Amino acid sequence: MLHRPHNPSASVEHGDWRLPLDKPEEAEHLPPHPIGVWRRLKLRVAYWQAAPLAQQQVESATGDPPVVPIHGWSRALRLIFAWVALLPLSVIMVYALLLHLYHHAGEMVGQRNFWLSVPVWYSLLGVGAFVSLVISRVALPVMVYVYVVGHELTHAIAAKLCLGKVQTLRVDLNGGYVETDTDNLFIALSPYFVPLWMCVWLLVLWCINLVYPFPEWAAWFYAGFGFWWSFHLYWTVWVIPREQPDMLENGLLFSLLLVLIMNIGILLAVLYAFGVLSPSGYGQDFVTAAHDTWQHLYDICSQIVRTVQSY
């Protein structure tokens, strides 16, 4: 997310990022961290030394447009909240999910009918189709372009939901951005936890079946779900290390943990829809996971205190 000089008519750019897919020699094998270590450190130094918002802009070390981060108490509070609340919550949610799958879903997974059911079987076929495309690198530029379109459209839809105006929406193979007059956390991070194309696919198939039912509806419905869910997860993980201004501006740790928690929440909803997860059972496992996590932290801190006192 990039900020322009403070004035009444200023707009905010969301999701501005660049991919060198118009250069085959660079797109052939994109490195996981395209910004060098030294340039990354310079960007971090400039980022943390920036003056307050509306007083000074920072030119990033990559030559991108100026980036002005959150400063002062806002950034400090978000960092503290990430360590104190979001990190333990994400650990507990994952721990509780594993406990629940062990206690409840293990019986179903062991049944042959579970794997041959329409939702599971066709969803796995959709996942396999996407994995095959990624491994073969067939239509890679097309997939990247589709992801960029979905990324920027999600920013734009989020801005509209927040009663903002979308002034510019630009998409090409080098990336894209959205200019709005509204700026908040939901607009900035929504593309990382909202699987737009999956939602579009499910909505379209549901509407078609409502108007014109056809016997193959369930197969297409769940196969598309598996394909677009994998699409969302893969490209989200792929793009996060590439210095996304959306995350840098809101604090990297805070943004990552928030995105992780939201994606876990969507996964829980999917498992509930597939009959793998029981809300009451997961709630009980969540309480157990929270208690165990707190007990482990207490034991570790107690051991550290005893070690220090022994010296």
Contacts in CASP RR format, 6 or more apart in sequence:
PFRMAT RR
TARGET T0000
AUTHOR 0000-0000-0000
METHOD contacts of the structure
MODEL  1
MLHRPHNPSASVEHGDWRLPLDKPEEAEHLPPHPIGVWRRLKLRVAYWQA
APLAQQQVESATGDPPVVPIHGWSRALRLIFAWVALLPLSVIMVYALLLH
LYHHAGEMVGQRNFWLSVPVWYSLLGVGAFVSLVISRVALPVMVYVYVVG
HELTHAIAAKLCLGKVQTLRVDLNGGYVETDTDNLFIALSPYFVPLWMCV
WLLVLWCINLVYPFPEWAAWFYAGFGFWWSFHLYWTVWVIPREQPDMLEN
GLLFSLLLVLIMNIGILLAVLYAFGVLSPSGYGQDFVTAAHDTWQHLYDI
CSQIVRTVQSY
1 12 0 8 1.000
1 13 0 8 1.000
1 14 0 8 1.000
1 15 0 8 1.000
1 16 0 8 1.000
1 183 0 8 1.000
1 188 0 8 1.000
1 245 0 8 1.000
1 246 0 8 1.000
1 249 0 8 1.000
1 250 0 8 1.000
2 12 0 8 1.000
2 13 0 8 1.000
2 16 0 8 1.000
2 64 0 8 1.000
2 65 0 8 1.000
2 66 0 8 1.000
2 67 0 8 1.000
2 177 0 8 1.000
2 245 0 8 1.000
2 249 0 8 1.000
3 10 0 8 1.000
3 12 0 8 1.000
3 13 0 8 1.000
3 53 0 8 1.000
3 57 0 8 1.000
3 66 0 8 1.000
3 67 0 8 1.000
3 68 0 8 1.000
3 183 0 8 1.000
3 249 0 8 1.000
4 10 0 8 1.000
4 11 0 8 1.000
4 12 0 8 1.000
4 13 0 8 1.000
5 54 0 8 1.000
5 57 0 8 1.000
6 53 0 8 1.000
6 54 0 8 1.000
10 181 0 8 1.000
11 167 0 8 1.000
11 168 0 8 1.000
11 179 0 8 1.000
11 180 0 8 1.000
11 181 0 8 1.000
12 179 0 8 1.000
12 180 0 8 1.000
12 181 0 8 1.000
12 182 0 8 1.000
12 183 0 8 1.000
13 65 0 8 1.000
13 177 0 8 1.000
13 178 0 8 1.000
13 179 0 8 1.000
14 152 0 8 1.000
14 155 0 8 1.000
14 159 0 8 1.000
14 177 0 8 1.000
14 178 0 8 1.000
14 179 0 8 1.000
14 180 0 8 1.000
14 187 0 8 1.000
14 188 0 8 1.000
14 246 0 8 1.000
15 151 0 8 1.000
15 152 0 8 1.000
15 155 0 8 1.000
15 176 0 8 1.000
15 177 0 8 1.000
15 178 0 8 1.000
15 188 0 8 1.000
15 191 0 8 1.000
15 244 0 8 1.000
15 245 0 8 1.000
15 246 0 8 1.000
16 64 0 8 1.000
16 65 0 8 1.000
16 176 0 8 1.000
16 177 0 8 1.000
16 245 0 8 1.000
17 175 0 8 1.000
17 176 0 8 1.000
17 177 0 8 1.000
17 239 0 8 1.000
17 242 0 8 1.000
17 243 0 8 1.000
17 244 0 8 1.000
17 245 0 8 1.000
18 64 0 8 1.000
18 174 0 8 1.000
18 175 0 8 1.000
18 176 0 8 1.000
19 27 0 8 1.000
19 30 0 8 1.000
19 144 0 8 1.000
19 148 0 8 1.000
19 173 0 8 1.000
19 174 0 8 1.000
19 175 0 8 1.000
20 26 0 8 1.000
20 27 0 8 1.000
20 30 0 8 1.000
20 174 0 8 1.000
21 27 0 8 1.000
21 141 0 8 1.000
21 144 0 8 1.000
21 173 0 8 1.000
21 174 0 8 1.000
22 173 0 8 1.000
22 174 0 8 1.000
27 140 0 8 1.000
27 141 0 8 1.000
32 241 0 8 1.000
33 40 0 8 1.000
33 241 0 8 1.000
33 242 0 8 1.000
34 242 0 8 1.000
34 243 0 8 1.000
35 43 0 8 1.000
35 61 0 8 1.000
35 62 0 8 1.000
35 242 0 8 1.000
35 243 0 8 1.000
39 61 0 8 1.000
39 62 0 8 1.000
40 61 0 8 1.000
40 243 0 8 1.000
42 61 0 8 1.000
43 60 0 8 1.000
43 61 0 8 1.000
43 62 0 8 1.000
43 243 0 8 1.000
46 58 0 8 1.000
46 59 0 8 1.000
46 60 0 8 1.000
46 61 0 8 1.000
47 58 0 8 1.000
47 60 0 8 1.000
47 67 0 8 1.000
47 69 0 8 1.000
47 248 0 8 1.000
48 69 0 8 1.000
49 58 0 8 1.000
50 56 0 8 1.000
50 57 0 8 1.000
50 58 0 8 1.000
50 68 0 8 1.000
50 69 0 8 1.000
50 71 0 8 1.000
51 71 0 8 1.000
52 71 0 8 1.000
52 72 0 8 1.000
53 68 0 8 1.000
53 70 0 8 1.000
53 71 0 8 1.000
56 68 0 8 1.000
57 66 0 8 1.000
57 67 0 8 1.000
57 68 0 8 1.000
58 66 0 8 1.000
58 67 0 8 1.000
58 68 0 8 1.000
58 69 0 8 1.000
59 66 0 8 1.000
60 66 0 8 1.000
60 67 0 8 1.000
62 243 0 8 1.000
64 245 0 8 1.000
67 245 0 8 1.000
67 248 0 8 1.000
67 249 0 8 1.000
68 249 0 8 1.000
69 75 0 8 1.000
69 248 0 8 1.000
69 249 0 8 1.000
69 251 0 8 1.000
70 78 0 8 1.000
70 249 0 8 1.000
70 250 0 8 1.000
70 251 0 8 1.000
75 251 0 8 1.000
78 250 0 8 1.000
78 251 0 8 1.000
78 254 0 8 1.000
79 251 0 8 1.000
79 253 0 8 1.000
79 254 0 8 1.000
81 254 0 8 1.000
82 251 0 8 1.000
82 253 0 8 1.000
82 254 0 8 1.000
82 257 0 8 1.000
82 258 0 8 1.000
83 253 0 8 1.000
86 254 0 8 1.000
86 257 0 8 1.000
86 258 0 8 1.000
86 261 0 8 1.000
87 257 0 8 1.000
88 293 0 8 1.000
89 257 0 8 1.000
89 261 0 8 1.000
90 257 0 8 1.000
90 260 0 8 1.000
90 261 0 8 1.000
90 264 0 8 1.000
91 293 0 8 1.000
92 286 0 8 1.000
92 289 0 8 1.000
92 290 0 8 1.000
92 293 0 8 1.000
93 261 0 8 1.000
93 264 0 8 1.000
93 265 0 8 1.000
93 286 0 8 1.000
93 289 0 8 1.000
94 264 0 8 1.000
95 289 0 8 1.000
95 292 0 8 1.000
95 293 0 8 1.000
96 282 0 8 1.000
96 283 0 8 1.000
96 285 0 8 1.000
96 286 0 8 1.000
96 288 0 8 1.000
96 289 0 8 1.000
96 290 0 8 1.000
97 264 0 8 1.000
97 267 0 8 1.000
97 268 0 8 1.000
97 282 0 8 1.000
97 285 0 8 1.000
99 285 0 8 1.000
99 288 0 8 1.000
99 289 0 8 1.000
100 277 0 8 1.000
100 278 0 8 1.000
100 281 0 8 1.000
100 282 0 8 1.000
100 285 0 8 1.000
101 109 0 8 1.000
101 276 0 8 1.000
103 281 0 8 1.000
103 285 0 8 1.000
104 276 0 8 1.000
104 277 0 8 1.000
104 278 0 8 1.000
104 281 0 8 1.000
105 271 0 8 1.000
105 276 0 8 1.000
105 277 0 8 1.000
108 114 0 8 1.000
108 275 0 8 1.000
108 276 0 8 1.000
109 115 0 8 1.000
114 120 0 8 1.000
115 121 0 8 1.000
118 218 0 8 1.000
118 219 0 8 1.000
118 222 0 8 1.000
119 218 0 8 1.000
119 222 0 8 1.000
119 273 0 8 1.000
119 274 0 8 1.000
120 274 0 8 1.000
121 222 0 8 1.000
122 218 0 8 1.000
122 219 0 8 1.000
122 221 0 8 1.000
122 222 0 8 1.000
122 223 0 8 1.000
122 226 0 8 1.000
123 222 0 8 1.000
123 223 0 8 1.000
123 225 0 8 1.000
123 226 0 8 1.000
123 229 0 8 1.000
123 274 0 8 1.000
124 226 0 8 1.000
125 223 0 8 1.000
126 223 0 8 1.000
126 224 0 8 1.000
126 225 0 8 1.000
126 226 0 8 1.000
126 227 0 8 1.000
126 230 0 8 1.000
127 226 0 8 1.000
127 227 0 8 1.000
127 229 0 8 1.000
127 230 0 8 1.000
128 230 0 8 1.000
129 223 0 8 1.000
129 227 0 8 1.000
130 226 0 8 1.000
130 227 0 8 1.000
130 230 0 8 1.000
130 231 0 8 1.000
130 234 0 8 1.000
131 230 0 8 1.000
133 139 0 8 1.000
133 143 0 8 1.000
134 143 0 8 1.000
134 234 0 8 1.000
141 173 0 8 1.000
143 231 0 8 1.000
143 235 0 8 1.000
144 173 0 8 1.000
144 235 0 8 1.000
145 171 0 8 1.000
145 172 0 8 1.000
145 173 0 8 1.000
146 197 0 8 1.000
146 231 0 8 1.000
147 231 0 8 1.000
147 235 0 8 1.000
147 239 0 8 1.000
148 171 0 8 1.000
148 172 0 8 1.000
148 173 0 8 1.000
148 175 0 8 1.000
148 176 0 8 1.000
149 171 0 8 1.000
150 191 0 8 1.000
150 196 0 8 1.000
150 197 0 8 1.000
151 176 0 8 1.000
151 191 0 8 1.000
151 239 0 8 1.000
152 169 0 8 1.000
152 170 0 8 1.000
152 171 0 8 1.000
152 176 0 8 1.000
152 177 0 8 1.000
152 178 0 8 1.000
152 191 0 8 1.000
153 169 0 8 1.000
153 196 0 8 1.000
154 190 0 8 1.000
154 191 0 8 1.000
154 194 0 8 1.000
154 196 0 8 1.000
155 178 0 8 1.000
155 180 0 8 1.000
155 187 0 8 1.000
155 188 0 8 1.000
155 190 0 8 1.000
155 191 0 8 1.000
156 166 0 8 1.000
156 169 0 8 1.000
156 178 0 8 1.000
156 180 0 8 1.000
157 190 0 8 1.000
157 196 0 8 1.000
158 186 0 8 1.000
158 187 0 8 1.000
158 190 0 8 1.000
158 194 0 8 1.000
159 165 0 8 1.000
159 166 0 8 1.000
159 178 0 8 1.000
159 180 0 8 1.000
159 182 0 8 1.000
159 187 0 8 1.000
160 166 0 8 1.000
161 186 0 8 1.000
162 182 0 8 1.000
162 184 0 8 1.000
162 186 0 8 1.000
162 187 0 8 1.000
163 182 0 8 1.000
164 180 0 8 1.000
164 181 0 8 1.000
164 182 0 8 1.000
165 180 0 8 1.000
165 181 0 8 1.000
165 182 0 8 1.000
166 178 0 8 1.000
166 179 0 8 1.000
166 180 0 8 1.000
167 179 0 8 1.000
167 180 0 8 1.000
167 181 0 8 1.000
168 177 0 8 1.000
168 178 0 8 1.000
168 179 0 8 1.000
169 177 0 8 1.000
169 178 0 8 1.000
169 179 0 8 1.000
170 176 0 8 1.000
170 177 0 8 1.000
170 178 0 8 1.000
180 187 0 8 1.000
185 250 0 8 1.000
185 258 0 8 1.000
188 246 0 8 1.000
188 247 0 8 1.000
188 249 0 8 1.000
188 250 0 8 1.000
188 255 0 8 1.000
189 246 0 8 1.000
189 247 0 8 1.000
189 250 0 8 1.000
189 255 0 8 1.000
189 258 0 8 1.000
189 259 0 8 1.000
189 262 0 8 1.000
191 236 0 8 1.000
191 246 0 8 1.000
192 236 0 8 1.000
192 240 0 8 1.000
192 246 0 8 1.000
192 247 0 8 1.000
192 255 0 8 1.000
192 259 0 8 1.000
192 262 0 8 1.000
192 263 0 8 1.000
193 236 0 8 1.000
193 259 0 8 1.000
193 262 0 8 1.000
193 263 0 8 1.000
193 266 0 8 1.000
195 228 0 8 1.000
195 229 0 8 1.000
195 231 0 8 1.000
195 232 0 8 1.000
195 266 0 8 1.000
196 232 0 8 1.000
197 228 0 8 1.000
197 231 0 8 1.000
197 232 0 8 1.000
198 224 0 8 1.000
198 225 0 8 1.000
198 226 0 8 1.000
198 228 0 8 1.000
198 229 0 8 1.000
198 231 0 8 1.000
198 232 0 8 1.000
201 224 0 8 1.000
201 225 0 8 1.000
201 228 0 8 1.000
202 221 0 8 1.000
202 225 0 8 1.000
205 217 0 8 1.000
205 220 0 8 1.000
205 221 0 8 1.000
205 224 0 8 1.000
206 221 0 8 1.000
208 214 0 8 1.000
208 217 0 8 1.000
209 217 0 8 1.000
209 221 0 8 1.000
229 270 0 8 1.000
233 263 0 8 1.000
236 259 0 8 1.000
236 263 0 8 1.000
240 247 0 8 1.000
240 256 0 8 1.000
240 259 0 8 1.000
246 255 0 8 1.000
247 255 0 8 1.000
247 256 0 8 1.000
247 259 0 8 1.000
268 277 0 8 1.000
268 282 0 8 1.000
271 277 0 8 1.000
272 278 0 8 1.000
272 279 0 8 1.000
END
